[in-house]
């Protein structure tokens, strides 16, 4: 199983593995596979409760066991074997009083990103996978925003951390390997255009939550927020020009905008 292969990359780097299952049915085969790992805590969440709520459950489990940091990993990711040792070195040398998240360089299997030379840098936002969350900061800032359900949960949290005086630091000597779904790259003249091929429902969450987060933090991070508004328009154009199921996805984007304006959040119900 690919999930188990991914877990193998970090299970020996952590003291306890909290495996939180958001699938609609409990993954009995997966449970059997991970049972051979030491110190595994498996919890089926009874269905898809959303990324934010699952992260909050994981954070509370870590706090209950008196851990100071939580490594957050997606099911489709692996991380370099030096991850925790490098994270520990940074914390020992720089301290953790103003640290919110430590974040690795992301290397995508189907999309090239240039790695920076500097050993570490302060960044504005970070994805969930590979991030080391300072649980002391979590206790002060509060939980992940569950009404977002999925998408932009991590970005909203990073911006909130910074407004409360905590930094997001990327360590470029630590690498997270991830596959971006069914992404295609289209070469158009001098441009490389990335096409995500996400489902129509995923487009809904991404557009709705992008508008929410950029509006909420516009006064504090205006340049970043303006870029997010532009990305919504770019995404709409890319759907029309390159994506499959154009009509369905355009309807979902329109629904996302409407729900943002109506302050409708949470899971997308079929009757909406």
Secondary structure, 3 states (H helix, E strand, C coil): CHHHHHHHCCHHHCCCEEEEECCCCCCHHHHHHHCCCCCEEEEECCCCCCHHHHHHHHHHHHHHCCCCEEEECCCCEEECCCHHHHHHHHHHHHCCCCEEEEEEEEEECCECCCCCCCCEEEECCCCCCCEEEEHHHHHHHCCCCHHHCCCCHHHHHHHHHHHCCCEEEEEEEEEEEECCCCCEEEEECCEEEEECCCCHHHHHHHHHHHHHHHHHCCCCCHHHHHHHHHHHHHHHHHHHHCCCCHHHHHHHHHHHHHHHHCCCCCCCCCCC
